[in-house]
Amino acid sequence: MILLNLVIGILTGMAVPRVERALKSWAESIWLGRMGISDHEFDLAALLVILMAAAVVCAVLGIDSSAFLLALGALVGLFGKRFWSRIMHPGETI
């Protein structure tokens, strides 16, 4: 079950850039247009919304979810390519 939490977290992190655009256009059409939320703030909000959805998926599947493992997986899923590139090519600028 621990590994499944991590895998769901990684998939969640990988989905953030793809889901964020649709979520932002939907949110702006509903209520965000006049709030003045910056792009960085919305990036964080999108990640949190998607992590909450991942926790709900875990609950529906009957998996004991761990917030730490979901967050760790999301970190790896979101920034894994950059981390791997830095490890493989330590002197290059990414």
Order of alpha helices (4+ residues) and beta strands (2+ residues): alpha-alpha-alpha
